[in-house]
């Protein structure tokens, strides 16, 4: 009783930048939208708007961005809390990544993709066709977007991924167009990242569809995880390839590292405490993972990689146990939508990993992304 009274009586002096005006507001008591896994996202629904707060993943004591989502069908409330006002649902957005284009397709709102950046990396047929027909604008490189095309498009918002110490977003920040910072990739669990689809559902008027899809992902992921836990097989695993002088391996607390654990594999770097990738020397990886039972790699090539290709790329690879026992699985991202699908369908990837790490489980429908390397 006292807590409720306190919540509704506290006066917050908050600044809302709308047309240069500063607002002093008394916010209504909102209803928190319960999130099970996402650590860097908070959603609170109020009678006339919804507030989405993004925690800064690089400094978790700070806020990365606050958005105030106001239905476009209603008048703009006179008093709003501080944050970027976004009128929803978004009808025309510029989207920088194939990941979010793919999610919009899954949510049934692909028609709201008004423009894209880095088109060559977006393999979705609908987007490619839209750009050919001129119904979707090709806005150039994400690092140096075509400002004239963006201005002519008059988008409702721009969706892009933030980076630590990026120094801002350059000229697009001056366009007075809401910039949606898609920091979902910084979540440290696969389901935590996937749960961000509920935020995007609110943005595009597809909240019910997003909630339903996430419930499906959550349920499938849990069933698969429990299935893996019943297996008596325990294989060790290493992943990725050397890039230049460094081998970037997923940290033990990264999304990928945790996926290996959920698949009941013994990840060789599981004890590492990094949530991102860590650059290591070849010698360090070999010392730690030379005897790993399984090796998964991702690459982008016109044809599928073979053991001969791998040996030709770097002779040191031939010393790994998984190379000698022919237990390497490759994912050719030029041919399969690995990066487009797995961020918001981690259950698909978990199913692959379980079948790789527990070959006795043969009723999961076959591998979706990976396949055994040929000679």
Phi, psi and omega per residue, in radians:
X1 nan -0.868 -3.133
X2 -1.146 -0.668 3.138
X3 -1.130 -0.727 3.129
X4 -1.115 -0.745 3.130
X5 -1.093 -0.718 -3.140
X6 -1.123 -0.748 -3.131
X7 -1.033 -0.731 -3.038
X8 -1.500 -0.179 -3.084
X9 -1.883 -0.279 3.141
X10 -1.157 2.328 3.120
X11 -1.734 2.018 3.089
X12 -1.753 2.270 3.047
X13 -1.663 1.818 -3.057
X14 -2.097 2.524 3.131
X15 -1.733 2.215 3.053
X16 -2.049 2.076 -3.099
X17 -1.524 1.673 3.108
X18 -2.342 1.869 -3.129
X19 1.127 0.453 3.079
X20 1.441 0.012 -3.106
X21 -1.494 2.539 3.020
X22 -1.822 2.265 -3.067
X23 -1.978 2.368 2.943
X24 -1.768 2.102 -2.964
X25 -2.219 2.687 2.999
X26 -2.024 1.648 -3.035
X27 -1.183 2.528 3.023
X28 -1.219 2.806 3.031
X29 -1.249 2.149 -3.103
X30 -1.710 2.915 3.074
X31 -1.809 2.044 3.117
X32 -1.189 2.266 3.060
X33 -1.473 2.007 -3.017
X34 -1.180 2.216 3.061
X35 -2.033 2.277 -3.037
X36 -1.448 -0.603 -2.942
X37 -2.199 -0.543 -3.046
X38 -1.175 2.185 3.137
X39 -1.597 -0.459 -2.993
X40 -1.863 0.332 -3.114
X41 -2.412 2.377 3.049
X42 -2.360 2.363 -3.129
X43 -2.187 2.272 3.105
X44 -2.297 2.164 -3.117
X45 -1.672 2.240 3.044
X46 -1.960 2.936 -3.092
X47 -0.979 -0.649 -3.039
X48 -1.973 -0.035 -3.100
X49 -2.879 2.967 3.064
X50 -2.215 2.371 3.120
X51 -1.823 2.187 3.063
X52 -1.948 2.094 -3.127
X53 -1.938 2.160 3.134
X54 -1.804 2.057 3.094
X55 -1.306 2.461 3.107
X56 -1.209 1.971 -3.070
X57 -1.224 -0.294 3.137
X58 -1.649 -0.257 3.063
X59 -2.590 1.524 -2.930
X60 -1.190 -0.079 3.054
X61 -1.538 -0.062 -3.113
X62 -2.055 2.834 3.093
X63 -1.705 2.304 3.086
X64 -1.333 -0.805 -3.093
X65 -2.877 2.587 3.027
X66 -2.137 2.276 3.116
X67 -2.043 2.425 3.071
X68 -1.962 1.864 -3.062
X69 -1.604 2.027 -3.092
X70 -2.082 2.167 3.115
X71 -0.978 2.297 -3.134
X72 -1.179 -0.306 -3.123
X73 -1.362 -0.154 -3.112
X74 -1.999 2.692 3.045
X75 -1.093 2.608 3.105
X76 -1.193 2.157 -3.139
X77 -0.998 2.606 -3.121
X78 -1.178 -0.541 -3.092
X79 -2.209 2.165 3.128
X80 -2.336 2.644 3.079
X81 -1.242 2.969 -3.134
X82 -1.137 2.488 3.101
X83 2.586 3.023 3.091
X84 -1.416 2.098 -3.137
X85 -1.384 2.228 3.118
X86 -2.186 2.099 3.091
X87 -1.454 2.203 -3.055
X88 -2.017 2.706 -0.020
X89 -1.374 2.631 3.055
X90 -1.170 2.272 -3.137
X91 -1.808 -0.389 -3.102
X92 -2.624 1.919 -3.088
X93 -2.174 2.597 2.953
X94 -1.648 2.174 -3.039
X95 -2.057 2.216 -3.051
X96 -1.506 -0.355 -2.986
X97 -2.207 2.595 3.094
X98 -1.156 -0.508 3.139
X99 -1.015 -0.836 -3.068
X100 -1.385 -0.502 3.000
X101 -1.079 -0.757 -3.140
X102 -1.114 -0.730 3.110
X103 -1.091 -0.751 3.130
X104 -1.046 -0.642 3.078
X105 -1.104 -0.779 -3.135
X106 -1.135 -0.519 -3.135
X107 -1.510 -0.016 3.110
X108 1.351 0.375 -3.118
X109 -2.147 0.494 3.130
X110 -1.061 -0.407 3.102
X111 -1.144 -0.243 3.119
X112 -1.555 0.025 3.046
X113 -1.401 1.799 -3.114
X114 -1.571 -0.487 -3.132
X115 -2.761 2.748 3.125
X116 -2.384 2.741 2.977
X117 -1.997 2.715 3.133
X118 0.973 0.925 -3.083
X119 -0.983 -0.590 -3.070
X120 -1.114 -0.328 3.125
X121 -1.677 -0.026 -3.106
X122 -1.791 1.850 -3.021
X123 -1.635 0.138 -3.124
X124 -1.239 2.131 -3.092
X125 -0.976 -0.684 -3.120
X126 -1.103 -0.663 3.125
X127 -1.259 -0.775 3.127
X128 -1.048 -0.764 3.140
X129 -1.167 -0.700 3.113
X130 -1.058 -0.671 3.111
X131 -1.225 -0.639 3.104
X132 -1.138 -0.668 -3.107
X133 -1.457 -0.239 3.138
X134 1.552 0.099 3.101
X135 -1.439 -0.292 3.030
X136 -2.157 2.289 -3.100
X137 -1.461 2.316 3.009
X138 -1.505 1.839 -3.014
X139 -1.637 0.314 3.026
X140 1.414 -2.669 -3.081
X141 -1.378 2.478 3.078
X142 -1.139 -0.465 3.123
X143 -1.374 -0.449 -3.141
X144 -2.552 1.261 -3.037
X145 -1.165 2.728 3.113
X146 -1.348 1.741 -3.032
X147 -1.104 -0.684 -3.112
X148 -1.090 -0.724 3.128
X149 -1.140 -0.706 3.132
X150 -1.138 -0.755 3.134
X151 -1.107 -0.758 3.140
X152 -1.137 -0.510 -3.091
X153 -1.284 -0.496 -3.072
X154 0.915 1.004 -3.102
X155 -1.271 2.721 3.080
X156 -1.314 -0.480 -3.107
X157 -2.876 2.857 3.066
X158 -2.144 2.157 3.136
X159 -1.775 2.115 3.126
X160 -2.555 2.881 -3.124
X161 -1.707 2.248 3.131
X162 -1.409 2.749 3.087
X163 -2.335 2.643 3.136
X164 -1.110 2.329 3.099
X165 0.965 0.676 -3.110
X166 -1.305 -0.345 -3.130
X167 1.374 0.284 3.114
X168 1.688 -2.994 -3.020
X169 -2.042 0.351 3.023
X170 1.146 -2.421 -2.983
X171 -1.161 -0.468 -3.092
X172 -1.170 -0.342 3.109
X173 -1.210 -0.309 -3.104
X174 -1.617 0.032 -3.056
X175 -1.511 -0.084 -3.116
X176 1.044 0.639 3.052
X177 -1.999 2.261 -3.138
X178 -0.976 2.285 3.065
X179 -1.801 2.033 3.125
X180 -1.611 1.987 -3.112
X181 -1.495 1.844 -3.050
X182 -1.481 1.425 -3.072
X183 -1.616 0.309 -3.114
X184 -1.020 -0.554 -3.066
X185 -1.162 -0.223 3.142
X186 -1.578 -0.009 3.024
X187 -1.123 2.656 -3.063
X188 -1.810 0.186 3.007
X189 -2.397 2.621 -3.094
X190 -1.090 -0.732 3.141
X191 -1.258 -0.516 3.078
X192 -1.102 -0.742 3.105
X193 -1.186 -0.789 -3.107
X194 -1.055 -0.546 -3.092
X195 -1.168 -0.318 3.082
X196 -1.105 -0.268 3.107
X197 -1.060 -0.388 3.123
X198 -1.236 -0.583 3.030
X199 -1.161 -0.812 -3.141
X200 -1.153 -0.570 3.060
X201 -1.076 -0.704 3.084
X202 -1.118 -0.678 -3.122
X203 -1.113 -0.675 -3.009
X204 -1.844 0.262 3.095
X205 1.213 0.497 -3.125
X206 -2.197 0.679 -3.057
X207 -1.075 -0.756 -3.124
X208 -1.119 -0.764 3.114
X209 -1.109 -0.724 -3.139
X210 -1.145 -0.754 3.117
X211 -1.076 -0.737 -3.132
X212 -1.158 -0.758 -3.133
X213 -1.147 -0.725 3.136
X214 -1.161 -0.665 3.093
X215 -1.039 -0.671 3.102
X216 -1.145 -0.795 3.123
X217 -1.056 -0.819 -3.121
X218 -1.047 -0.792 -3.125
X219 -1.142 -0.817 -3.131
X220 -1.112 -0.727 3.140
X221 -1.073 -0.793 -3.138
X222 -1.098 -0.728 3.117
X223 -1.103 -0.745 3.126
X224 -1.136 -0.727 3.136
X225 -1.079 -0.740 3.114
X226 -1.172 -0.613 3.112
X227 -1.115 -0.765 3.141
X228 -1.092 -0.637 -3.099
X229 -1.141 -0.338 -3.140
X230 -1.461 -0.209 -3.084
X231 -1.299 2.511 3.089
X232 -1.623 -0.086 3.139
X233 -1.445 2.389 3.131
X234 -2.364 1.760 -3.114
X235 -1.911 2.529 3.068
X236 -1.554 2.678 -3.027
X237 -2.479 2.497 2.990
X238 -2.228 2.792 -3.094
X239 -2.496 2.900 3.043
X240 1.293 -3.115 -3.111
X241 -2.303 2.850 3.073
X242 -1.187 2.430 3.098
X243 -2.214 1.824 -3.050
X244 1.193 -2.259 -3.112
X245 -1.572 -0.098 -3.066
X246 -2.111 2.648 3.030
X247 -1.993 1.939 -3.101
X248 -1.533 1.873 -3.135
X249 -1.815 2.548 3.091
X250 -1.124 2.328 3.085
X251 -1.120 2.797 -3.109
X252 -1.099 -0.448 3.127
X253 -1.814 0.201 3.099
X254 -1.319 2.904 3.093
X255 -0.998 -0.785 -3.131
X256 -1.154 -0.766 3.109
X257 -1.016 -0.697 3.135
X258 -1.276 -0.553 3.053
X259 -1.089 -0.725 3.080
X260 -1.031 -0.719 3.117
X261 -1.157 -0.715 3.136
X262 -1.180 -0.441 3.070
X263 -1.470 0.065 -3.135
X264 1.045 0.714 2.975
X265 -1.775 2.717 3.109
X266 -1.657 1.596 -3.125
X267 -1.243 2.243 -3.011
X268 -1.167 -0.368 3.113
X269 -1.930 0.471 -3.090
X270 -1.077 -0.492 -3.102
X271 -1.390 -0.231 3.091
X272 -1.133 2.555 -3.026
X273 -1.882 0.190 3.109
X274 -1.409 2.542 3.115
X275 -1.699 -0.081 3.083
X276 -2.075 -2.863 3.088
X277 -1.426 2.619 3.136
X278 -2.170 2.274 -3.137
X279 -1.412 2.158 3.131
X280 -2.229 2.761 3.060
X281 -1.307 2.756 3.096
X282 -0.995 -0.746 -3.092
X283 -1.071 -0.687 3.134
X284 -1.134 -0.766 3.134
X285 -1.143 -0.753 -3.117
X286 -1.097 -0.741 3.126
X287 -1.047 -0.651 -3.068
X288 -1.513 -0.606 -2.951
X289 -2.128 0.131 -3.104
X290 -1.024 -0.501 -3.120
X291 -1.764 0.221 3.139
X292 -1.081 2.464 -3.098
X293 -1.231 -0.645 -3.019
X294 -2.246 2.570 3.123
X295 -2.369 2.153 3.077
X296 -1.933 2.382 3.138
X297 -2.313 2.682 3.020
X298 -2.163 2.500 -3.127
X299 -2.725 2.925 -3.140
X300 -2.278 1.805 -3.094
X301 -2.498 2.800 3.117
X302 -1.155 -0.580 3.105
X303 -2.225 2.792 -3.094
X304 -1.165 2.460 -3.121
X305 -1.260 2.593 3.104
X306 -2.097 3.017 3.070
X307 -1.117 -0.609 3.097
X308 -1.112 -0.721 3.102
X309 -1.082 -0.764 -3.091
X310 -1.103 -0.764 3.133
X311 -1.157 -0.633 3.129
X312 -1.220 -0.579 3.133
X313 -1.166 -0.718 -3.137
X314 -2.829 2.004 -3.033
X315 -1.109 -0.411 3.130
X316 -1.071 -0.438 3.134
X317 -1.061 -0.501 -3.052
X318 -1.184 -0.250 -3.141
X319 -1.421 -0.207 -3.118
X320 -1.273 2.476 3.106
X321 -0.971 -0.750 -3.105
X322 -1.117 -0.520 3.065
X323 -1.219 -0.806 -3.090
X324 -1.158 -0.601 -3.110
X325 -1.621 0.065 3.136
X326 0.970 0.922 3.137
X327 -2.175 0.816 3.094
X328 -1.881 2.355 3.127
X329 -2.023 2.265 -3.123
X330 -1.980 2.586 3.063
X331 -2.142 1.947 3.127
X332 -1.562 1.743 -3.052
X333 -1.225 -0.124 3.038
X334 -1.345 -0.307 -3.051
X335 -2.015 -0.388 -3.114
X336 -2.167 2.575 -3.062
X337 -1.441 0.940 -3.090
X338 -1.036 -0.946 -3.067
X339 -1.266 -0.451 -3.139
X340 -1.315 -0.629 -2.998
X341 -1.703 -0.780 -2.897
X342 -1.130 -0.519 3.132
X343 -1.023 -0.626 -3.112
X344 -1.930 0.005 2.982
X345 -2.272 1.069 -3.129
X346 -1.108 -0.336 3.087
X347 -1.130 -0.575 3.080
X348 -1.088 -0.793 -3.133
X349 -1.195 -0.696 3.126
X350 -1.058 -0.676 3.113
X351 -1.066 -0.729 3.087
X352 -1.070 -0.845 -3.084
X353 -1.105 -0.660 3.122
X354 -1.120 -0.730 3.139
X355 -1.195 -0.532 3.095
X356 -1.289 -0.738 -3.064
X357 -1.513 -0.294 3.134
X358 -2.337 1.271 -3.038
X359 -1.077 -0.238 3.106
X360 -1.322 -0.251 3.095
X361 -1.519 1.860 -2.993
X362 -2.029 0.296 -3.069
X363 -2.107 0.531 -3.136
X364 -1.786 0.192 3.013
X365 1.611 0.072 3.138
X366 1.521 2.928 -3.082
X367 -1.347 2.400 -3.104
X368 -1.677 -0.640 -3.037
X369 -2.031 -0.668 -3.050
X370 -1.748 2.756 2.979
X371 -2.641 2.701 3.129
X372 -1.158 2.425 3.094
X373 -1.140 2.508 3.026
X374 -1.630 2.908 -3.130
X375 -1.137 nan nan
